[in-house]
Amino acid sequence: MSAPIRVLIADDSLTVRHALRALLAEERDVQVVGEAADGGEAIALARRLRPDVVTMDVMMPGVDGLRATEEIMAVAPTRIIVISQLAATQQDLAFRALASGALELMAKPATFVAEDLLRWGRAVATAIRLMHEVPVVTRRRTTHGTIAPFDQTGPVHALGVVASTGGPQIIAQILTGLPADLPIPILVAQHIADGFVDGLARWFSQVTPLKVEIARCASRALPAHVYLPPAGHSLVLERDGTLGLRRCPGSLCPSGDATLFSLAASLGARAAGIVLSGMGEDGAQGLAAIRRAGGVTLAQDEASCVVYGIPRAAVAAQAVAHIATPEEMAPFIIRAAARAPIPEEGNE
């Protein structure tokens, strides 16, 4: 039997710490090796205990979870799961912690009813196991992709982006490099825990001149806009240029494949798709559909991915025409969108 996954719990709430310790004690492959009541203690214990995974609260006295994440990733890099309340202030801190190196974001339990706590504990244990499979990234290599000259006959009219673990940080980096007059809409399918879509949209709004919105069904997809689906839905582009929402049938939500398939069907060779860091294969087949339709397809390079799962699946499906680093992606999008027709806002 392999050694248990060693976990450090950082939370200023004694109730939460004790509850999480008790819940994780039921998992044979997980061992809680320490508890921290504030960020400073979390940093010290991370340095001394070298845990495999840290569960990190964001609102703590003294050194908060953001600063603790930054310091731990600098002095004792490990896998960090941020656990946050759904309040806007905490969500904002949580997303900044993701940008600083945390891998995953989870909500605290809504209640301490036994059934809810058990469900939450199982979800945290599952996340710990998944994150334990992710290599600890201390310093990513500088690489270059394989961006070839475009063979498209005209500009793309819309872009779909699919990502999971490690994706929010890269999407934010890409959006930072895009101009306010980008002539196409961007549809984002980022796997995110329930309750965090609004916080993700706020974070993206802070880093880009583009307008970031939660999509509304039947509204027109406008240029220079970034659209995210509301919780429990996947986002699609209809053939008439409006946005559509589809209820997610399972736990994988939103569906990147649904978004990219819709772009291929609606725009054909004028569609573009990007797959970024993340676990699983969601988006690979949708990207392949865009490539078959003659559209532009791009995948994040392996060296810069937190998890290479989705891009690897897309490459295996022969869906990828171009591979790029995060730094290369914004210029790539600008080139692909050059001279795209701009719909009138009055047609929304």
Buried (B, 14 or more C-beta within 10 A) or exposed (E): EEEBBBBBBBBBBEEBBEBBBEBBEEBEBBBBBBBBBBBBBBBBBBEEBEBBBBBBBBBBEEBBBBBBBBBBBEEBBBBBBBBBBBEEEBBBBBBBBBBBBBBBBBBBBEEEEEEEBEEBBEBBBEBBBBBBEBEEBEEEEEBEBEBEEBEBEEBBBBBBBBBBBBBBBBBBBBBBBBBEEBBBBBBBBBBBBEBBBBBBBBBBBBBBEBBBBBBEBEBBBBBBBBBBBBBEBBBBBBEEBBBBBBEBEEEBBBBBBBBBBBBBBBBBBBBBBBBBBBBBBBBBBBBBBBBEBBBBBBBBBBBBBBBBBBBBBBBEBEBBBBBBBBBBBBEBBBBBBEEBEBBEEEEE
